[in-house]
Amino acid sequence: MKAKYLLITLATTILVTGCGKTLGDPGSSLYGSDGASLDQPDDQTTEVNEDASSYANMPEEAITDEEKKEFTTLFLSFEYAGFLTSPFNDTSELDWDDVLEHGADIQTSEFGENEVELYLDTTNQSQLFGTLFKISRNDLEEYSKSHAGIDFNPSSDSFHWTYIEETDSYYREQYEFELSYEFECIEGIKQGNLYTLKFRNTMAVYNYGYDADRVLKLIKDGDNITVISNEILWEDNCDQSQTFDIELNPDDGPVRFITYNVDSAYGVEFVIVKDKKLDHSLSSYINDGDNWGYLTSVSAISFFDFNADNVKDIVVIGSSDYGTKVILYQSVNGDSYESFYYLPEKIEEAYGDSVTIDQVKTYLMGENKDCVYNSYQEAYAQIARLYNLEKENNTYDLIYFDNDDIPELVVGEFGYDVYLFSYKNGHAVCYMLGWPYGIMGNTGYYYSPKNSLIHNSDYDYAGAVQYDSYYTNVSDDSEVKAICSSMYVWYEDADGDGYPSEEELESCNYETIYEEGYFDDSDQCRSADEIKKLIESYNQYAYEEICGELSLSELLNQLGF
């Protein structure tokens, strides 16, 4: 089958020269941080890893320069390139989107008659927004078995192609770009047919973080190559004095917080690694009025829960070209970290260049140094005080968004943005994080009391085109998500150019809908008719604006403080 190859530019730019340890030296990066050889297979359940374990007691032998060249060529090919991108401890963790969008040597753009229309109908789209690719189910299953030694699982969280039964194939729209990496095999060992190979991205200026060296395990049986695992050496070229094992989320167990401080345009950078895979990456970007840049060094890092969500937040103190700086990364439901904008400046003004972690904690927490919140009242009081420190013109409210007896907390600056917090399972949950409004035709956000439903309207061309969106909390511990949306065109597009002219706007009476559309923003693939009926039912509800009306002192009084 003729292949259509797809090259994707990696989004990450964190790049560091790897160490030049001698192969076989326990300090070599072919060995784990605890000195245990990485060529000792983990206890896996797949047939491939069971085969790998049979080679564990065989003598080690360094691969030759010729073998290094052969493996370099192989993993630059579209057939295998995707296996080096994302880390996996075993093939059950493969990122199939990554593997497939980097080639896999089985993609094709050869379509039968009406196949594109079939895809558009299946996905409820009116047009393509990228290049459409397809993979036959049979080809994908054969590839998974021969290259990864496993049966392909189409329900994997990392596989987002659309299956169409009529063609027995998977489809996806993607974009073609130039490759931004080139991996070279720089050393390796073999034990029988088991190979442990170290690869380096030769296109990177520095090899650290996501562009650090990789250690790939595979079985080579004649011409057959079956991958086993791919480990990124995250701690290559890191700042060990500011690298820690820490439990940030008590539900997730310990992670590795790693600091990089290399001579690059991006200053100090941080990653959080869990189970040898990237969990979060954090920039040390700072903005001090007209001055902006990154930390040049770090003097202290601390972890404590200052926003009451039961996940430790991160405080960093470091140096910059503009003096000592504080960065506050607050966790958002344990899913991401967001920086406060104004609050660090106030801490710096209060304590100067000699600021310490203890002073920052006192500023944020007051007397609650243990960061314990025994009720929704205590959690909401801390959140409100925190955001009042950030912006003193914020206002607050307590509303009943969902159907329980605990109110939700509203925080926001009127006409600019709004936050919504709930209290579930003994800690705060952020439903809305600084959702903006008041510009670009966004009139604000409205909730239906006790129905866990939010409605928002946006307008273009002085209201000639209206967009309505509906949101709900699909889970108790995450931001609200879009359910569905609609579009209404209130003018007659007489010239058919898709934009209202002055004459067409003058004829707009906001009573006649000339065009409408209904869209499923969830993963349920509901039809336009189903969405229209759903929206008609939502429009029967009563709505109130999500907008703070209380001062901080008035809110604290309602909370009993």
C-alpha positions as CSV (number, residue, x, y, z in Angstrom):
1,M,0.0,0.0,0.0
2,K,1.3,3.4,-0.9
3,A,1.9,5.5,2.2
4,K,1.1,9.1,2.8
5,Y,3.6,10.4,5.4
6,L,2.7,13.0,8.0
7,L,5.3,15.1,9.8
8,I,4.3,16.9,12.9
9,T,6.2,19.8,14.6
10,L,6.7,19.1,18.3
11,A,5.3,21.9,20.4
12,T,7.8,21.7,23.2
13,T,10.9,23.9,23.0
14,I,12.6,22.9,26.3
15,L,15.9,21.6,24.9
16,V,20.7,20.2,27.0
17,T,23.8,18.4,26.3
18,G,23.6,14.8,27.6
19,C,26.3,13.4,29.8
20,G,29.1,11.4,28.2
21,K,29.4,8.5,30.7
22,T,31.1,5.3,29.5
23,L,28.8,2.5,28.5
24,G,28.4,0.1,31.3
25,D,29.4,2.6,34.0
26,P,26.6,2.6,36.7
27,G,26.6,6.4,36.2
28,S,25.8,6.0,32.6
29,S,22.3,7.2,31.5
30,L,21.7,3.7,30.3
31,Y,21.2,3.0,34.0
32,G,18.4,4.3,36.3
33,S,19.0,7.0,38.9
34,D,19.3,4.3,41.5
35,G,22.0,2.5,39.6
36,A,19.8,-0.4,38.5
37,S,20.4,-1.3,34.9
38,L,17.6,-0.3,32.6
39,D,18.1,-3.4,30.5
40,Q,16.5,-5.5,33.3
41,P,12.9,-5.8,32.0
42,D,10.0,-4.7,34.2
43,D,7.4,-7.2,35.2
44,Q,5.1,-6.9,32.1
45,T,2.1,-8.8,31.1
46,T,2.5,-8.7,27.4
47,E,4.1,-11.5,25.4
48,V,6.9,-9.2,24.2
49,N,8.0,-8.4,27.7
50,E,7.8,-12.0,28.7
51,D,10.1,-12.7,25.8
52,A,12.4,-9.9,26.9
53,S,12.8,-11.4,30.4
54,S,14.3,-14.5,28.9
55,Y,17.3,-12.5,27.9
56,A,17.9,-10.9,31.3
57,N,20.7,-13.3,32.4
58,M,22.6,-13.2,29.1
59,P,25.9,-11.3,29.0
60,E,25.9,-7.7,27.9
61,E,27.6,-6.6,24.7
62,A,28.1,-3.1,23.4
63,I,26.6,-2.6,20.0
64,T,28.9,-1.6,17.1
65,D,29.1,1.7,15.3
66,E,27.5,0.0,12.3
67,E,24.5,-1.1,14.5
68,K,24.2,2.5,15.8
69,K,23.9,3.7,12.2
70,E,21.3,1.0,11.4
71,F,19.2,1.9,14.4
72,T,19.5,5.6,13.6
73,T,18.2,5.0,10.1
74,L,15.4,2.8,11.3
75,F,14.1,5.3,13.8
76,L,14.3,8.1,11.4
77,S,11.9,6.2,9.1
78,F,8.2,6.9,9.1
79,E,7.7,3.3,10.1
80,Y,9.3,3.7,13.6
81,A,9.8,7.4,14.2
82,G,6.7,7.8,16.3
83,F,7.9,5.4,18.9
84,L,10.6,7.8,20.1
85,T,8.4,10.8,20.7
86,S,6.4,10.1,23.9
87,P,7.6,7.9,26.8
88,F,6.0,4.6,27.6
89,N,6.9,2.1,30.4
90,D,5.4,-0.7,28.3
91,T,3.4,-0.9,25.1
92,S,0.1,-0.7,26.9
93,E,0.9,3.0,27.5
94,L,1.7,3.8,23.9
95,D,0.4,7.2,22.7
96,W,-1.2,6.0,19.5
97,D,-2.0,9.4,18.1
98,D,1.6,10.3,18.4
99,V,2.8,7.1,16.8
100,L,0.4,7.3,13.9
101,E,0.7,11.0,13.2
102,H,4.4,10.6,12.8
103,G,4.0,8.1,10.0
104,A,3.8,4.5,11.0
105,D,4.2,3.8,7.3
106,I,0.5,2.8,7.0
107,Q,-1.3,6.0,6.4
108,T,-2.9,6.8,3.1
109,S,-4.9,9.6,1.5
110,E,-6.3,7.4,-1.2
111,F,-10.1,7.5,-0.9
112,G,-13.0,5.9,-2.7
113,E,-15.9,7.7,-4.2
114,N,-17.9,9.7,-1.7
115,E,-15.6,8.7,1.1
116,V,-15.0,12.3,2.2
117,E,-18.7,12.9,2.3
118,L,-19.2,9.8,4.4
119,Y,-16.6,11.1,6.9
120,L,-18.3,14.6,7.0
121,D,-21.7,13.0,7.6
122,T,-20.3,10.8,10.4
123,T,-18.6,13.7,12.2
124,N,-21.5,16.2,11.6
125,Q,-19.2,18.5,9.7
126,S,-19.9,20.7,6.7
127,Q,-16.3,20.8,5.5
128,L,-12.8,19.6,6.1
129,F,-10.5,21.7,8.3
130,G,-7.2,19.8,7.6
131,T,-5.9,17.0,5.4
132,L,-7.9,13.8,5.9
133,F,-6.0,10.6,6.5
134,K,-7.3,7.1,6.9
135,I,-6.0,3.8,8.2
136,S,-7.7,0.5,7.5
137,R,-8.5,-1.4,10.6
138,N,-6.7,-4.5,9.3
139,D,-3.5,-2.5,8.6
140,L,-3.6,-0.9,12.0
141,E,-4.1,-4.3,13.8
142,E,-1.2,-5.9,11.9
143,Y,1.1,-2.9,12.6
144,S,0.3,-3.0,16.3
145,K,1.0,-6.7,16.5
146,S,4.2,-6.7,14.5
147,H,5.8,-3.5,15.9
148,A,4.5,-3.4,19.5
149,G,3.6,-7.0,20.1
150,I,0.1,-6.3,21.3
151,D,-3.5,-6.4,20.0
152,F,-4.6,-2.9,19.1
153,N,-7.2,-1.3,21.4
154,P,-9.3,1.3,19.6
155,S,-10.8,2.4,22.9
156,S,-7.4,3.7,24.1
157,D,-7.5,7.2,25.5
158,S,-4.7,8.2,23.2
159,F,-6.5,7.2,20.0
160,H,-8.8,9.8,18.6
161,W,-9.5,8.6,15.0
162,T,-13.1,8.2,13.7
163,Y,-14.1,4.7,12.7
164,I,-16.5,4.2,9.8
165,E,-18.0,0.8,9.5
166,E,-18.8,1.0,5.8
167,T,-15.1,1.2,4.9
168,D,-13.8,-0.6,8.0
169,S,-11.2,2.2,8.4
170,Y,-10.2,4.9,10.8
171,Y,-10.1,8.6,9.8
172,R,-8.5,11.8,11.1
173,E,-7.9,15.4,10.0
174,Q,-4.4,16.5,10.5
175,Y,-1.8,19.1,9.2
176,E,1.5,18.4,7.5
177,F,4.6,20.2,8.9
178,E,8.3,19.8,8.8
179,L,9.9,17.5,11.3
180,S,11.6,19.4,14.2
181,Y,13.6,16.6,15.6
182,E,16.1,14.0,14.4
183,F,17.2,11.2,16.8
184,E,20.6,9.5,16.5
185,C,21.5,6.3,18.3
186,I,24.6,7.2,20.3
187,E,25.1,4.1,22.4
188,G,23.6,0.8,23.2
189,I,23.9,-2.7,24.7
190,K,22.4,-6.0,23.7
191,Q,21.7,-9.3,25.5
192,G,20.8,-11.8,22.9
193,N,17.9,-10.3,21.0
194,L,17.2,-7.7,23.7
195,Y,18.5,-4.2,22.9
196,T,18.8,-1.1,25.1
197,L,19.5,1.9,23.0
198,K,20.2,5.5,23.8
199,F,19.0,8.2,21.3
200,R,19.7,11.9,21.2
201,N,17.9,14.6,19.4
202,T,20.6,16.1,17.3
203,M,18.4,19.0,16.2
204,A,18.1,20.3,19.8
205,V,20.5,23.0,21.0
206,Y,20.2,21.6,24.5
207,N,19.1,18.1,25.5
208,Y,16.9,18.4,28.6
209,G,13.3,18.1,29.6
210,Y,11.2,16.7,26.7
211,D,14.3,16.9,24.4
212,A,16.5,14.9,26.8
213,D,18.0,11.6,25.6
214,R,15.8,8.6,25.4
215,V,16.5,5.0,26.3
216,L,14.5,2.7,24.1
217,K,14.2,-1.1,24.6
218,L,13.3,-3.4,21.8
219,I,13.6,-7.0,20.6
220,K,15.4,-7.5,17.3
221,D,14.7,-11.0,15.8
222,G,16.3,-10.9,12.4
223,D,14.5,-8.2,10.4
224,N,11.6,-8.0,12.9
225,I,11.8,-5.1,15.4
226,T,9.3,-5.0,18.3
227,V,9.5,-2.1,20.7
228,I,9.1,-2.6,24.5
229,S,9.5,0.8,26.2
230,N,10.8,4.3,25.8
231,E,12.2,6.3,28.8
232,I,13.0,10.0,28.7
233,L,16.0,10.8,30.9
234,W,14.2,13.7,32.6
235,E,17.0,14.5,35.1
236,D,19.7,15.0,32.5
237,N,21.2,18.4,33.1
238,C,18.8,19.4,35.8
239,D,19.4,21.4,39.0
240,Q,19.6,18.7,41.6
241,S,19.5,21.2,44.4
242,Q,16.0,22.2,43.4
243,T,14.7,18.8,42.3
244,F,12.4,16.9,44.7
245,D,10.2,13.9,45.3
246,I,6.9,15.4,46.4
247,E,3.3,14.4,46.8
248,L,1.2,17.2,45.3
249,N,-2.1,15.4,45.0
250,P,-2.8,12.9,47.7
251,D,-4.9,10.9,45.3
252,D,-2.1,10.5,42.8
253,G,0.9,9.6,44.9
254,P,4.4,11.0,44.7
255,V,5.8,12.8,41.7
256,R,9.3,14.2,40.7
257,F,9.5,18.0,40.6
258,I,12.5,18.8,38.4
259,T,14.2,22.2,37.9
260,Y,16.3,23.1,34.8
261,N,18.6,26.1,34.9
262,V,20.5,26.2,31.7
263,D,21.8,29.0,29.5
264,S,18.8,29.4,27.2
265,A,16.4,32.0,26.1
266,Y,13.7,30.5,28.4
267,G,15.6,30.9,31.7
268,V,14.6,28.5,34.5
269,E,12.1,25.8,33.6
270,F,10.3,23.1,35.6
271,V,8.6,19.8,34.9
272,I,6.6,17.5,37.0
273,V,7.1,13.8,36.1
274,K,4.9,11.0,37.2
275,D,5.6,7.3,36.5
276,K,8.5,8.5,34.2
277,K,6.1,10.6,32.0
278,L,5.5,14.3,31.8
279,D,2.6,15.4,34.0
280,H,3.1,19.2,33.8
281,S,5.6,21.7,32.5
282,L,6.0,25.2,34.1
283,S,7.6,28.3,32.7
284,S,9.4,30.8,35.0
285,Y,8.0,33.7,33.0
286,I,7.7,37.0,34.9
287,N,6.1,40.3,34.0
288,D,7.1,43.4,36.0
289,G,5.4,46.4,34.3
290,D,7.4,47.1,31.1
291,N,10.0,44.5,32.2
292,W,9.4,40.9,31.3
293,G,11.6,37.8,31.1
294,Y,12.3,34.6,33.1
295,L,14.0,33.7,36.3
296,T,17.8,33.3,35.9
297,S,18.2,31.2,39.1
298,V,16.1,29.7,41.9
299,S,16.8,30.1,45.6
300,A,13.8,28.4,47.2
301,I,10.8,26.3,46.3
302,S,7.9,25.2,48.6
303,F,4.7,23.3,48.2
304,F,1.5,23.9,50.2
305,D,-2.2,24.2,49.5
306,F,-3.1,27.9,49.5
307,N,-6.3,27.6,47.4
308,A,-8.1,24.9,49.5
309,D,-8.4,22.3,46.7
310,N,-6.5,19.6,48.6
311,V,-3.6,19.7,46.1
312,K,-0.4,21.4,47.0
313,D,0.3,24.7,45.1
314,I,3.9,25.8,44.2
315,V,5.8,28.8,45.4
316,V,9.1,29.7,43.7
317,I,11.6,32.5,44.8
318,G,14.4,33.3,42.4
319,S,16.5,35.9,40.8
320,S,15.9,37.8,37.5
321,D,17.3,40.7,35.6
322,Y,14.9,42.8,37.6
323,G,15.7,41.6,41.1
324,T,14.2,38.9,43.3
325,K,10.9,37.5,42.1
326,V,8.1,35.3,43.5
327,I,6.0,33.0,41.3
328,L,2.8,31.4,42.6
329,Y,1.5,28.4,40.7
330,Q,-2.0,27.5,41.9
331,S,-3.4,24.0,41.1
332,V,-6.6,23.9,39.2
333,N,-8.4,20.7,40.4
334,G,-5.2,18.8,40.2
335,D,-5.3,19.0,36.4
336,S,-3.1,22.0,35.7
337,Y,-1.2,24.9,37.3
338,E,-1.9,28.6,36.6
339,S,0.1,31.6,37.7
340,F,-1.2,34.5,39.7
341,Y,-0.5,37.8,37.9
342,Y,-0.7,40.7,40.4
343,L,-0.3,38.9,43.7
344,P,3.5,38.2,43.5
345,E,4.2,41.9,43.0
346,K,2.4,42.7,46.2
347,I,4.5,40.1,48.1
348,E,7.7,41.5,46.6
349,E,6.7,45.0,47.6
350,A,6.0,43.9,51.1
351,Y,9.3,42.0,51.8
352,G,11.8,43.2,49.2
353,D,14.7,41.2,47.8
354,S,15.1,39.3,51.1
355,V,11.7,37.6,50.8
356,T,11.6,34.1,52.3
357,I,9.2,31.2,51.9
358,D,8.0,31.6,55.5
359,Q,7.1,35.2,54.7
360,V,5.2,34.2,51.6
361,K,3.3,31.6,53.5
362,T,2.3,34.1,56.2
363,Y,1.2,36.6,53.6
364,L,-1.0,34.0,51.9
365,M,-2.2,31.9,54.8
366,G,-2.2,34.2,57.9
367,E,-2.4,32.0,60.9
368,N,-3.5,28.9,59.0
369,K,0.1,27.7,58.4
370,D,-1.1,24.0,58.3
371,C,-3.3,24.8,55.4
372,V,-6.2,22.9,56.9
373,Y,-9.8,23.6,55.8
374,N,-12.5,21.9,57.8
375,S,-15.6,23.2,56.1
376,Y,-16.8,24.9,52.9
377,Q,-16.9,28.1,54.9
378,E,-13.2,27.9,55.7
379,A,-12.3,26.9,52.2
380,Y,-14.4,29.8,50.6
381,A,-13.0,32.3,53.1
382,Q,-9.4,31.4,52.1
383,I,-10.2,31.6,48.4
384,A,-11.9,34.9,48.8
385,R,-9.1,36.4,50.8
386,L,-6.6,35.0,48.2
387,Y,-8.4,36.7,45.3
388,N,-8.9,39.9,47.3
389,L,-5.1,40.0,47.7
390,E,-4.8,39.6,43.9
391,K,-7.4,42.3,43.1
392,E,-9.1,44.4,45.7
393,N,-12.0,45.4,43.4
394,N,-13.2,41.8,43.1
395,T,-16.8,41.1,44.3
396,Y,-18.3,37.9,45.7
397,D,-21.5,35.9,46.0
398,L,-22.9,32.6,47.2
399,I,-25.3,30.9,44.8
400,Y,-26.8,27.4,44.4
401,F,-25.5,26.1,41.1
402,D,-25.9,22.4,41.6
403,N,-28.6,20.5,43.5
404,D,-27.1,20.1,47.0
405,D,-27.3,22.1,50.2
406,I,-23.8,23.6,49.9
407,P,-23.7,26.9,48.0
408,E,-21.1,27.8,45.3
409,L,-18.7,30.7,45.6
410,V,-18.6,33.4,42.9
411,V,-15.5,35.6,42.6
412,G,-15.0,38.2,39.9
413,E,-14.3,41.7,38.6
414,F,-17.6,43.1,37.2
415,G,-17.5,43.4,33.5
416,Y,-14.2,41.6,33.1
417,D,-14.1,38.0,34.4
418,V,-15.7,35.5,36.8
419,Y,-14.7,32.5,38.9
420,L,-17.0,29.9,40.3
421,F,-16.0,27.4,43.0
422,S,-17.8,24.5,44.6
423,Y,-17.1,22.3,47.6
424,K,-17.0,18.6,47.0
425,N,-15.6,15.7,49.0
426,G,-14.0,18.0,51.6
427,H,-12.2,20.5,49.4
428,A,-12.8,23.3,46.9
429,V,-13.3,22.6,43.2
430,C,-12.9,25.3,40.5
431,Y,-15.9,25.2,38.0
432,M,-14.9,28.4,36.2
433,L,-11.4,29.9,36.2
434,G,-11.4,33.5,35.2
435,W,-13.9,33.2,32.3
436,P,-13.7,36.6,30.5
437,Y,-16.7,38.6,29.4
438,G,-17.7,42.2,28.6
439,I,-15.8,42.4,25.3
440,M,-16.2,41.0,21.8
441,G,-19.9,40.7,22.2
442,N,-19.8,38.4,25.3
443,T,-22.6,39.5,27.6
444,G,-21.7,37.3,30.6
445,Y,-22.6,34.0,32.1
446,Y,-26.0,32.9,33.5
447,Y,-26.9,29.9,35.6
448,S,-30.1,27.9,36.2
449,P,-30.3,27.5,39.9
450,K,-30.0,23.9,41.2
451,N,-29.8,22.6,37.6
452,S,-26.0,22.6,37.1
453,L,-26.4,24.5,33.9
454,I,-24.7,27.6,32.5
455,H,-25.8,29.7,29.4
456,N,-23.7,32.2,27.6
457,S,-24.4,34.3,24.5
458,D,-21.8,36.0,22.2
459,Y,-22.7,38.4,19.4
460,D,-20.9,39.4,16.2
461,Y,-21.7,42.3,13.8
462,A,-23.7,44.3,16.4
463,G,-25.8,41.3,17.2
464,A,-26.5,40.2,13.6
465,V,-24.9,36.8,14.4
466,Q,-25.7,35.1,17.7
467,Y,-23.8,32.2,19.3
468,D,-25.3,30.5,22.4
469,S,-23.4,28.0,24.5
470,Y,-24.4,25.7,27.3
471,Y,-22.2,24.2,30.0
472,T,-22.5,21.8,32.9
473,N,-20.2,20.0,35.4
474,V,-19.7,16.6,33.9
475,S,-17.9,15.6,37.1
476,D,-17.7,16.9,40.6
477,D,-14.0,17.6,40.4
478,S,-13.4,19.5,37.2
479,E,-14.3,22.7,35.4
480,V,-17.7,22.9,33.7
481,K,-17.6,21.7,30.1
482,A,-19.5,22.6,27.0
483,I,-22.5,20.5,26.3
484,C,-23.9,22.0,23.1
485,S,-24.1,25.3,21.2
486,S,-26.2,27.1,18.5
487,M,-25.8,29.8,15.9
488,Y,-28.5,32.2,14.7
489,V,-28.1,34.5,11.7
490,W,-30.5,37.5,12.0
491,Y,-29.8,39.1,8.6
492,E,-30.4,38.1,5.0
493,D,-27.1,37.5,3.3
494,A,-28.3,38.7,-0.1
495,D,-24.9,38.7,-1.8
496,G,-23.9,35.4,-0.3
497,D,-20.4,36.5,0.9
498,G,-20.9,35.3,4.5
499,Y,-20.5,38.8,5.9
500,P,-23.2,41.5,6.6
501,S,-22.9,44.6,4.5
502,E,-24.2,47.9,5.9
503,E,-27.3,47.5,3.8
504,E,-27.9,44.0,5.1
505,L,-27.4,45.1,8.7
506,E,-30.0,47.8,8.2
507,S,-32.5,45.2,7.1
508,C,-31.8,43.1,10.2
509,N,-34.9,43.1,12.4
510,Y,-33.8,40.4,15.0
511,E,-37.1,38.7,14.6
512,T,-36.5,36.5,11.6
513,I,-33.8,33.8,11.7
514,Y,-32.2,33.4,8.2
515,E,-29.8,30.7,9.1
516,E,-29.3,28.5,12.1
517,G,-27.0,25.7,13.3
518,Y,-26.9,23.3,16.2
519,F,-23.7,21.6,17.4
520,D,-22.8,18.8,19.9
521,D,-19.8,20.0,22.0
522,S,-19.6,16.8,24.0
523,D,-18.4,13.4,22.9
524,Q,-22.0,12.0,22.4
525,C,-22.2,12.7,18.6
526,R,-25.8,13.8,18.8
527,S,-27.5,15.1,15.6
528,A,-28.4,18.7,14.9
529,D,-32.1,17.9,15.5
530,E,-31.3,16.3,18.9
531,I,-29.3,19.3,19.9
532,K,-32.0,21.7,18.8
533,K,-34.5,19.9,21.0
534,L,-32.1,19.8,23.9
535,I,-31.5,23.6,23.6
536,E,-35.3,24.2,23.4
537,S,-35.6,22.4,26.7
538,Y,-32.7,24.4,28.3
539,N,-34.3,27.6,27.2
540,Q,-37.4,26.8,29.3
541,Y,-35.3,27.2,32.5
542,A,-35.0,30.4,34.5
543,Y,-31.5,31.9,34.6
544,E,-29.6,34.3,36.8
545,E,-26.4,36.1,36.1
546,I,-23.2,34.8,37.7
547,C,-21.9,38.0,39.1
548,G,-20.5,39.0,42.5
549,E,-22.6,41.5,44.5
550,L,-20.9,41.3,47.9
551,S,-17.8,42.9,49.3
552,L,-15.2,40.7,51.0
553,S,-16.3,41.7,54.5
554,E,-20.0,41.0,53.5
555,L,-19.1,37.6,52.2
556,L,-17.0,36.7,55.3
557,N,-19.9,37.7,57.4
558,Q,-22.3,35.4,55.5
559,L,-19.7,32.6,56.0
560,G,-19.6,33.2,59.7
561,F,-16.3,35.0,60.1
